[in-house]
């Protein structure tokens, strides 16, 4: 399952969600502002709480909105 860590008022997070939707990719959105467990999982994955973070395997991730890296990570 593809996950996006971010928060609702994040413009780059919105771009990531729209991009994945345009590619037909299902994802879960994890709001690090509303859920301390999501913030902890994001920090454990990346070592930081910078967002957006996109992951498909909870190991490899893309930080930020980089279409080429997202496509590579997800095999699009």
Backbone as JSON Lines, residues from 0, in Angstrom:
{"i":0,"aa":"X","n":[0.84,-1.18,0.0],"ca":[0.0,0.0,0.0],"c":[0.89,1.24,0.0]}
{"i":1,"aa":"X","n":[0.56,2.17,-0.88],"ca":[1.28,3.45,-0.96],"c":[0.76,4.35,0.16]}
{"i":2,"aa":"X","n":[1.7,5.0,0.83],"ca":[1.35,5.93,1.91],"c":[1.95,7.3,1.6]}
{"i":3,"aa":"X","n":[1.19,8.32,1.95],"ca":[1.71,9.69,1.92],"c":[1.64,10.21,3.34]}
{"i":4,"aa":"X","n":[2.77,10.66,3.85],"ca":[2.81,11.34,5.13],"c":[2.83,12.84,4.85]}
{"i":5,"aa":"X","n":[1.95,13.56,5.52],"ca":[1.87,15.0,5.3],"c":[0.88,15.62,6.25]}
{"i":6,"aa":"X","n":[0.34,16.76,5.86],"ca":[-0.74,17.4,6.61],"c":[-1.63,18.14,5.63]}
{"i":7,"aa":"X","n":[-2.86,18.35,6.03],"ca":[-3.9,18.85,5.12],"c":[-3.59,20.2,4.49]}
{"i":8,"aa":"X","n":[-2.97,21.12,5.2],"ca":[-2.73,22.45,4.64],"c":[-1.44,22.53,3.83]}
{"i":9,"aa":"X","n":[-0.79,21.41,3.61],"ca":[0.46,21.36,2.84],"c":[0.16,21.33,1.34]}
{"i":10,"aa":"X","n":[0.57,22.37,0.64],"ca":[0.34,22.44,-0.81],"c":[1.05,21.34,-1.58]}
{"i":11,"aa":"X","n":[2.27,21.01,-1.18],"ca":[3.02,19.95,-1.87],"c":[2.38,18.58,-1.62]}
{"i":12,"aa":"X","n":[1.8,18.4,-0.44],"ca":[1.1,17.16,-0.14],"c":[-0.12,17.03,-1.06]}
{"i":13,"aa":"X","n":[-0.83,18.12,-1.27],"ca":[-1.99,18.12,-2.16],"c":[-1.56,17.78,-3.58]}
{"i":14,"aa":"X","n":[-0.42,18.29,-4.03],"ca":[0.09,17.98,-5.36],"c":[0.41,16.48,-5.47]}
{"i":15,"aa":"X","n":[0.99,15.91,-4.43],"ca":[1.29,14.48,-4.44],"c":[0.02,13.65,-4.53]}
{"i":16,"aa":"X","n":[-0.99,14.02,-3.74],"ca":[-2.25,13.29,-3.78],"c":[-2.88,13.38,-5.16]}
{"i":17,"aa":"X","n":[-2.91,14.57,-5.74],"ca":[-3.5,14.75,-7.07],"c":[-2.73,13.96,-8.12]}
{"i":18,"aa":"X","n":[-1.41,13.96,-8.02],"ca":[-0.58,13.23,-8.98],"c":[-0.85,11.73,-8.91]}
{"i":19,"aa":"X","n":[-0.88,11.18,-7.7],"ca":[-1.16,9.74,-7.56],"c":[-2.56,9.4,-8.06]}
{"i":20,"aa":"X","n":[-3.53,10.27,-7.78],"ca":[-4.89,10.04,-8.27],"c":[-4.91,10.05,-9.8]}
{"i":21,"aa":"X","n":[-4.16,10.96,-10.41],"ca":[-4.14,11.05,-11.88],"c":[-3.52,9.8,-12.5]}
{"i":22,"aa":"X","n":[-2.67,9.12,-11.74],"ca":[-2.03,7.88,-12.21],"c":[-2.81,6.64,-11.81]}
{"i":23,"aa":"X","n":[-3.92,6.82,-11.11],"ca":[-4.74,5.69,-10.69],"c":[-4.14,4.89,-9.55]}
{"i":24,"aa":"X","n":[-3.28,5.53,-8.77],"ca":[-2.61,4.85,-7.65],"c":[-3.43,5.06,-6.38]}
{"i":25,"aa":"X","n":[-3.8,3.96,-5.74],"ca":[-4.48,4.05,-4.46],"c":[-3.44,4.31,-3.38]}
{"i":26,"aa":"X","n":[-3.81,5.11,-2.39],"ca":[-2.87,5.45,-1.33],"c":[-3.63,5.74,-0.04]}
{"i":27,"aa":"X","n":[-2.89,5.7,1.05],"ca":[-3.39,6.12,2.35],"c":[-2.71,7.44,2.69]}
{"i":28,"aa":"X","n":[-3.48,8.39,3.2],"ca":[-2.9,9.65,3.64],"c":[-2.78,9.63,5.15]}
{"i":29,"aa":"X","n":[-1.59,9.9,5.65],"ca":[-1.32,9.9,7.08],"c":[-0.95,11.31,7.51]}
{"i":30,"aa":"X","n":[-1.83,11.93,8.29],"ca":[-1.66,13.32,8.71],"c":[-0.8,13.38,9.96]}
{"i":31,"aa":"X","n":[0.42,13.9,9.81],"ca":[1.36,13.93,10.93],"c":[1.02,15.01,11.95]}
{"i":32,"aa":"X","n":[0.16,15.95,11.58],"ca":[-0.27,16.97,12.55],"c":[-1.37,16.46,13.46]}
{"i":33,"aa":"X","n":[-2.2,15.59,12.95],"ca":[-3.34,15.1,13.72],"c":[-3.06,13.81,14.46]}
{"i":34,"aa":"X","n":[-2.06,13.06,14.01],"ca":[-1.81,11.75,14.6],"c":[-0.34,11.61,14.99]}
{"i":35,"aa":"X","n":[-0.04,11.62,16.29],"ca":[1.34,11.49,16.74],"c":[2.0,10.18,16.28]}
{"i":36,"aa":"X","n":[1.22,9.13,16.12],"ca":[1.78,7.86,15.64],"c":[2.26,7.99,14.2]}
{"i":37,"aa":"X","n":[1.52,8.74,13.38],"ca":[1.94,8.97,12.0],"c":[3.2,9.83,11.95]}
{"i":38,"aa":"X","n":[3.28,10.83,12.82],"ca":[4.49,11.66,12.88],"c":[5.69,10.82,13.28]}
{"i":39,"aa":"X","n":[5.5,9.93,14.23],"ca":[6.58,9.05,14.68],"c":[7.01,8.09,13.56]}
{"i":40,"aa":"X","n":[6.04,7.54,12.84],"ca":[6.36,6.62,11.73],"c":[7.11,7.35,10.63]}
{"i":41,"aa":"X","n":[6.72,8.58,10.34],"ca":[7.39,9.39,9.32],"c":[8.83,9.67,9.74]}
{"i":42,"aa":"X","n":[9.01,10.05,10.98],"ca":[10.36,10.35,11.48],"c":[11.23,9.09,11.52]}
{"i":43,"aa":"X","n":[10.64,7.96,11.87],"ca":[11.39,6.7,11.88],"c":[11.85,6.34,10.47]}
{"i":44,"aa":"X","n":[11.0,6.58,9.49],"ca":[11.31,6.26,8.1],"c":[12.4,7.16,7.53]}
{"i":45,"aa":"X","n":[12.28,8.47,7.78],"ca":[13.16,9.44,7.1],"c":[14.2,10.1,8.0]}
{"i":46,"aa":"X","n":[14.0,10.01,9.32],"ca":[14.88,10.71,10.23],"c":[14.47,12.16,10.42]}
{"i":47,"aa":"X","n":[13.31,12.54,9.92],"ca":[12.84,13.91,9.98],"c":[11.31,13.9,9.89]}
{"i":48,"aa":"X","n":[10.7,15.05,10.05],"ca":[9.26,15.16,9.86],"c":[8.92,16.08,8.69]}
{"i":49,"aa":"X","n":[9.88,16.27,7.78],"ca":[9.61,17.04,6.57],"c":[8.64,16.25,5.7]}
{"i":50,"aa":"X","n":[7.75,16.94,5.03],"ca":[6.74,16.29,4.19],"c":[6.64,17.03,2.86]}
{"i":51,"aa":"X","n":[6.05,16.42,1.87],"ca":[5.44,15.09,1.85],"c":[6.47,13.98,1.72]}
{"i":52,"aa":"X","n":[6.08,12.83,2.25],"ca":[6.88,11.6,2.13],"c":[5.98,10.56,1.5]}
{"i":53,"aa":"X","n":[6.45,9.94,0.43],"ca":[5.7,8.89,-0.25],"c":[6.49,7.6,-0.11]}
{"i":54,"aa":"X","n":[5.83,6.52,0.3],"ca":[6.47,5.22,0.44],"c":[5.49,4.13,0.01]}
{"i":55,"aa":"X","n":[6.05,3.04,-0.49],"ca":[5.22,1.89,-0.86],"c":[5.57,0.67,-0.03]}
{"i":56,"aa":"X","n":[6.73,0.71,0.63],"ca":[7.18,-0.47,1.36],"c":[7.67,-0.17,2.77]}
{"i":57,"aa":"X","n":[7.47,1.04,3.22],"ca":[7.92,1.5,4.54],"c":[9.43,1.41,4.71]}
{"i":58,"aa":"X","n":[10.17,1.33,3.6],"ca":[11.63,1.33,3.64],"c":[12.17,2.41,2.72]}
{"i":59,"aa":"X","n":[11.78,2.34,1.45],"ca":[12.21,3.31,0.45],"c":[11.14,4.4,0.36]}
{"i":60,"aa":"X","n":[11.59,5.61,0.13],"ca":[10.64,6.73,0.11],"c":[11.15,7.84,-0.79]}
{"i":61,"aa":"X","n":[10.22,8.72,-1.13],"ca":[10.54,9.96,-1.83],"c":[10.12,11.09,-0.91]}
{"i":62,"aa":"X","n":[11.03,12.02,-0.7],"ca":[10.73,13.21,0.09],"c":[10.49,14.36,-0.87]}
{"i":63,"aa":"X","n":[9.33,14.98,-0.76],"ca":[8.99,16.08,-1.64],"c":[8.21,15.61,-2.86]}
{"i":64,"aa":"X","n":[7.84,16.57,-3.69],"ca":[7.05,16.26,-4.89],"c":[7.99,16.23,-6.09]}
{"i":65,"aa":"X","n":[8.49,15.05,-6.38],"ca":[9.41,14.82,-7.51],"c":[8.82,13.71,-8.36]}
{"i":66,"aa":"X","n":[8.15,14.1,-9.45],"ca":[7.43,13.12,-10.28],"c":[8.32,11.97,-10.74]}
{"i":67,"aa":"X","n":[9.54,12.27,-11.19],"ca":[10.42,11.22,-11.69],"c":[10.77,10.22,-10.59]}
{"i":68,"aa":"X","n":[11.06,10.71,-9.41],"ca":[11.41,9.82,-8.3],"c":[10.19,9.03,-7.81]}
{"i":69,"aa":"X","n":[9.03,9.67,-7.81],"ca":[7.8,8.97,-7.43],"c":[7.52,7.85,-8.42]}
{"i":70,"aa":"X","n":[7.64,8.16,-9.72],"ca":[7.41,7.15,-10.75],"c":[8.39,5.98,-10.6]}
{"i":71,"aa":"X","n":[9.65,6.28,-10.31],"ca":[10.66,5.23,-10.14],"c":[10.33,4.37,-8.91]}
{"i":72,"aa":"X","n":[9.99,5.01,-7.81],"ca":[9.66,4.29,-6.57],"c":[8.48,3.35,-6.76]}
{"i":73,"aa":"X","n":[7.47,3.83,-7.49],"ca":[6.23,3.07,-7.65],"c":[6.17,2.24,-8.92]}
{"i":74,"aa":"X","n":[7.22,2.32,-9.74],"ca":[7.24,1.57,-10.99],"c":[6.21,2.04,-11.99]}
{"i":75,"aa":"X","n":[5.98,3.34,-12.06],"ca":[4.98,3.89,-12.98],"c":[5.57,4.2,-14.34]}
